[in-house]
Amino acid sequence: MFTLVAPHTSYHQSFLESHREWAGAHQDGAAVFMADDVTTPEGFEEWVARLLDAENTPEKDGMVPCTFRWITEDSRYVGSIAFRHHLTPALLNSGGHIGYGIRPSDRGRGAATWALREMCSLVAARGELDRVLLTCDDHNAASAKTIERCGGLLEDVRTDEDGDLFRRYWIDVRAAALRTARAD
Ligand SMILES: CC(C)(COP(=O)(O)OP(=O)(O)OC[C@H]1O[C@@H](n2cnc3c(N)ncnc32)[C@H](O)[C@@H]1OP(=O)(O)O)[C@@H](O)C(=O)NCCC(=O)NCCS
């Protein structure tokens, strides 16, 4: 059974196993940057503190307050999901409210679909937004399917600065939350 938890240092070893699986690829929804030292206990603790602080950090340099949750199963780190509390013009165009990534060895098990529904439920409970924007590359079939399984309605398909197509979907968070309740 999957669980959503706030980032915590107790997941360090499991996170590192996942980190190795990603093999340097961008970890969507995890906010791991090149400069982050996630390998040492001290660096990991600092990074985790930063993820937790992001929830209450005022908007600065295009960054908005963000809630990070880790998707776990039996104390094992499976992936991450991030909810940006409001949209800047850039997020409205291409970033969206929510991003997520699942470690390669756990893909195709329903983790992303489950986590996106749970996050929609959390957003609905906050009571500030009726709907959230999700975006994905046009060729990212797994992500598009995840969004559609959570009730995502395609608004349009746009072109990024490299000429690649990406899709923009809106999800009604209350409807998605009801899907969660029914699935339970
Ligand atoms: C996209 C991603 C998060 C999906 O996670 P996941 O846990 O494997 O997704 P799920 O198991 O919940 O599957 C969701 C749907 O996608 C389908 N799917 C999964 N992998 C697929 C693939 N490679 N091609 C096509 N469809 C796929 C599943 O069958 C499922 O649809 P269904 O419920 O109709 O059967 C994961 O592949 C990932 O982390 N990719 C790299 C990061 C990324 O792309 N993040 C999203 C950025 S927008």
The ligand as an SDF file (V2000), in Angstrom:
LIG
                    3D

 48 50  0  0  0  0  0  0  0  0999 V2000
    5.1320    9.3190  -15.7190 C   0  0  0  0  0  0  0  0  0  0  0  0
    5.3270    8.4710  -14.4740 C   0  0  0  0  0  0  0  0  0  0  0  0
    5.2830    9.3850  -13.2520 C   0  0  0  0  0  0  0  0  0  0  0  0
    4.1930    7.4350  -14.3910 C   0  0  0  0  0  0  0  0  0  0  0  0
    4.3220    6.7650  -13.1600 O   0  0  0  0  0  0  0  0  0  0  0  0
    3.7430    5.2950  -12.9210 P   0  0  0  0  0  0  0  0  0  0  0  0
    3.6580    5.0700  -11.4500 O   0  0  0  0  0  0  0  0  0  0  0  0
    4.5310    4.3280  -13.7190 O   0  0  0  0  0  0  0  0  0  0  0  0
    2.2780    5.4480  -13.5470 O   0  0  0  0  0  0  0  0  0  0  0  0
    1.0490    4.4710  -13.2520 P   0  0  0  0  0  0  0  0  0  0  0  0
    1.5700    3.1010  -12.9220 O   0  0  0  0  0  0  0  0  0  0  0  0
    0.1530    5.1440  -12.2730 O   0  0  0  0  0  0  0  0  0  0  0  0
    0.3730    4.3840  -14.6830 O   0  0  0  0  0  0  0  0  0  0  0  0
   -0.4410    5.4170  -15.1550 C   0  0  0  0  0  0  0  0  0  0  0  0
   -1.0210    5.0260  -16.4970 C   0  0  0  0  0  0  0  0  0  0  0  0
    0.0220    5.1200  -17.4820 O   0  0  0  0  0  0  0  0  0  0  0  0
    0.1340    3.8960  -18.1760 C   0  0  0  0  0  0  0  0  0  0  0  0
    1.5430    3.7300  -18.4570 N   0  0  0  0  0  0  0  0  0  0  0  0
    2.5220    3.4560  -17.5680 C   0  0  0  0  0  0  0  0  0  0  0  0
    3.7090    3.3950  -18.2160 N   0  0  0  0  0  0  0  0  0  0  0  0
    3.4300    3.6140  -19.5130 C   0  0  0  0  0  0  0  0  0  0  0  0
    4.2280    3.6930  -20.6840 C   0  0  0  0  0  0  0  0  0  0  0  0
    5.5680    3.5380  -20.6080 N   0  0  0  0  0  0  0  0  0  0  0  0
    3.6240    3.9490  -21.8670 N   0  0  0  0  0  0  0  0  0  0  0  0
    2.2730    4.1090  -21.9240 C   0  0  0  0  0  0  0  0  0  0  0  0
    1.4650    4.0690  -20.8480 N   0  0  0  0  0  0  0  0  0  0  0  0
    2.0470    3.8210  -19.6720 C   0  0  0  0  0  0  0  0  0  0  0  0
   -0.3850    2.8450  -17.2200 C   0  0  0  0  0  0  0  0  0  0  0  0
   -0.8310    1.6970  -17.9100 O   0  0  0  0  0  0  0  0  0  0  0  0
   -1.5000    3.5990  -16.5510 C   0  0  0  0  0  0  0  0  0  0  0  0
   -2.6680    3.6190  -17.3390 O   0  0  0  0  0  0  0  0  0  0  0  0
   -3.9060    2.6310  -17.0040 P   0  0  0  0  0  0  0  0  0  0  0  0
   -4.2910    2.9760  -15.5790 O   0  0  0  0  0  0  0  0  0  0  0  0
   -4.9150    3.0030  -18.0050 O   0  0  0  0  0  0  0  0  0  0  0  0
   -3.3730    1.2450  -17.1160 O   0  0  0  0  0  0  0  0  0  0  0  0
    6.6910    7.6930  -14.5030 C   0  0  0  0  0  0  0  0  0  0  0  0
    6.7830    7.0050  -15.7190 O   0  0  0  0  0  0  0  0  0  0  0  0
    7.9020    8.6080  -14.3370 C   0  0  0  0  0  0  0  0  0  0  0  0
    8.3190    8.8970  -13.2090 O   0  0  0  0  0  0  0  0  0  0  0  0
    8.4630    9.0530  -15.4830 N   0  0  0  0  0  0  0  0  0  0  0  0
    9.6050    9.9710  -15.4600 C   0  0  0  0  0  0  0  0  0  0  0  0
    9.2240   11.3320  -14.8640 C   0  0  0  0  0  0  0  0  0  0  0  0
    8.0250   11.9590  -15.5540 C   0  0  0  0  0  0  0  0  0  0  0  0
    7.8260   11.8220  -16.7430 O   0  0  0  0  0  0  0  0  0  0  0  0
    7.2190   12.6480  -14.7310 N   0  0  0  0  0  0  0  0  0  0  0  0
    6.0530   13.3500  -15.2090 C   0  0  0  0  0  0  0  0  0  0  0  0
    6.4700   14.6440  -15.8130 C   0  0  0  0  0  0  0  0  0  0  0  0
    5.0680   15.4570  -16.5670 S   0  0  0  0  0  0  0  0  0  0  0  0
  1  2  1  0
  2  3  1  0
  2  4  1  0
  2 36  1  0
  4  5  1  0
  5  6  1  0
  6  7  2  0
  6  8  1  0
  6  9  1  0
  9 10  1  0
 10 11  2  0
 10 12  1  0
 10 13  1  0
 13 14  1  0
 14 15  1  0
 15 16  1  0
 15 30  1  0
 16 17  1  0
 17 18  1  0
 17 28  1  0
 18 19  1  0
 18 27  1  0
 19 20  2  0
 20 21  1  0
 21 22  1  0
 21 27  2  0
 22 23  1  0
 22 24  2  0
 24 25  1  0
 25 26  2  0
 26 27  1  0
 28 29  1  0
 28 30  1  0
 30 31  1  0
 31 32  1  0
 32 33  2  0
 32 34  1  0
 32 35  1  0
 36 37  1  0
 36 38  1  0
 38 39  2  0
 38 40  1  0
 40 41  1  0
 41 42  1  0
 42 43  1  0
 43 44  2  0
 43 45  1  0
 45 46  1  0
 46 47  1  0
 47 48  1  0
M  END
$$$$
